Amino acid sequence: MPRYLIPRVLIVLPDNLMERSTPVMSPPSPEPTMAPAAAQRLVSPWGLSVAPMMAWTDRHCRHFHRLITRHTRLYTEMVTTGALVHGDVEKHLRHDAATEQPTALQIGGSEPDEMAHAARLAVQWGYDEINLNCGCPSERVQRGAFGACLMNEAPLVADGVKAMLDAVGSTIPVTVKHRIGIDRVERYEFVRDFVGTVADAGCRVFIVHARNAWLQGLSPKENREIPPLRYEIVHRLKREFPGLVICINGGITTNEQVAEQLAAVDGVMVGRAAYHDPVLMAEWDARFWGQGTAVVPDDEWRLDIERQMVDYIESEHRRFGTPWAHAATHMLGLWNTRPGARAWRRVWSDHRLKAHPVREVAALALQARLSARKEEPLASAVE
């Protein structure tokens, strides 16, 4: 039986452990000291964003990310227009607009009237942007005739953009996320003509994944890794379309890379790096948005984020019956690189604890992390 399930330990753990103003632990291991990077005050609302990622960037994930960065633009996972026309709209669109802003709704579809319906719903549900997916290469998406295959149908994308703009006017922006090419088509003119056609319909913001999408022979995961990154294509788009907002996406994993790309384009979208290593976002508000003071992501800072997430999870369970595991899975990277992180993740990932109250699980995770650090036993510290 795992050490953290010993009944004697459960008895001494207070219910309000995660609410303590001072964490029950010895002083944290010192973090490397680094001079704060010079701030780059972003001008465009799209200056820095977290990518839409299927099965990941749900409303729980976005709440977690918003605890770390207040000003970065967040995106929903892709929602098909068919699901919004025929499915459970509340299930797909419910979010806390007051705390999540700015947040964009990304849709997948190819019917202009359905896109217009989705855009109206985006306004109704308090989203700040409606974004059309023209970059997903999965076979399921291709069967629905949307995603990356729409790059072969620029006039149809333009019709969809126009329909959405007609539906919402200037209430929220209509944007497009796409690749730099399809299959083995690597001519710059292909993506240039796509952007030009869609821009003529009124789209002013393009988020460009700097890889081709191979519609045959590669899985979605392989499509994120095998086609080579060609940042110079996105940079050239910005030079040739200076009046458009051009943002870059793909393979960006450090804040130094973010800063480098911002010298050539209007914005940077970070995907899996932000999800797996959320502490990456800790300096975004101060360094890139010029808002607030620089954050030191030490153990105290991490524990405070965890406490706030536990409060949220408890509230979601009370209001909607949401199982804690549905939300907690998004914060598993919070303690990466810190002593005890693996033991902490093991508790939060333990399916045998799913029926336990979230605060009990949080206390067990804390105990496991401290034990792995060979700290004083938690029971003695509490007493």
Secondary structure as GFF3:
##gff-version 3
##sequence-region A 1 383
A	DSSP	three_ten_helix	3	5	.	.	.	ID=ss1
A	DSSP	alpha_helix	7	12	.	.	.	ID=ss2
A	DSSP	three_ten_helix	17	19	.	.	.	ID=ss3
A	DSSP	beta_strand	48	50	.	.	.	ID=ss4
A	DSSP	alpha_helix	59	68	.	.	.	ID=ss5
A	DSSP	beta_strand	73	75	.	.	.	ID=ss6
A	DSSP	beta_strand	79	80	.	.	.	ID=ss7
A	DSSP	alpha_helix	81	86	.	.	.	ID=ss8
A	DSSP	alpha_helix	89	93	.	.	.	ID=ss9
A	DSSP	alpha_helix	97	100	.	.	.	ID=ss10
A	DSSP	beta_strand	103	108	.	.	.	ID=ss11
A	DSSP	alpha_helix	112	124	.	.	.	ID=ss12
A	DSSP	beta_strand	129	134	.	.	.	ID=ss13
A	DSSP	alpha_helix	139	143	.	.	.	ID=ss14
A	DSSP	three_ten_helix	147	152	.	.	.	ID=ss15
A	DSSP	alpha_helix	154	168	.	.	.	ID=ss16
A	DSSP	beta_strand	174	182	.	.	.	ID=ss17
A	DSSP	alpha_helix	188	200	.	.	.	ID=ss18
A	DSSP	beta_strand	205	213	.	.	.	ID=ss19
A	DSSP	alpha_helix	220	223	.	.	.	ID=ss20
A	DSSP	alpha_helix	231	240	.	.	.	ID=ss21
A	DSSP	beta_strand	245	249	.	.	.	ID=ss22
A	DSSP	alpha_helix	255	261	.	.	.	ID=ss23
A	DSSP	beta_strand	267	270	.	.	.	ID=ss24
A	DSSP	alpha_helix	272	276	.	.	.	ID=ss25
A	DSSP	three_ten_helix	278	283	.	.	.	ID=ss26
A	DSSP	alpha_helix	284	287	.	.	.	ID=ss27
A	DSSP	alpha_helix	299	320	.	.	.	ID=ss28
A	DSSP	alpha_helix	324	328	.	.	.	ID=ss29
A	DSSP	three_ten_helix	329	331	.	.	.	ID=ss30
A	DSSP	alpha_helix	341	348	.	.	.	ID=ss31
A	DSSP	three_ten_helix	351	353	.	.	.	ID=ss32
A	DSSP	alpha_helix	358	372	.	.	.	ID=ss33
A	DSSP	alpha_helix	378	382	.	.	.	ID=ss34
###
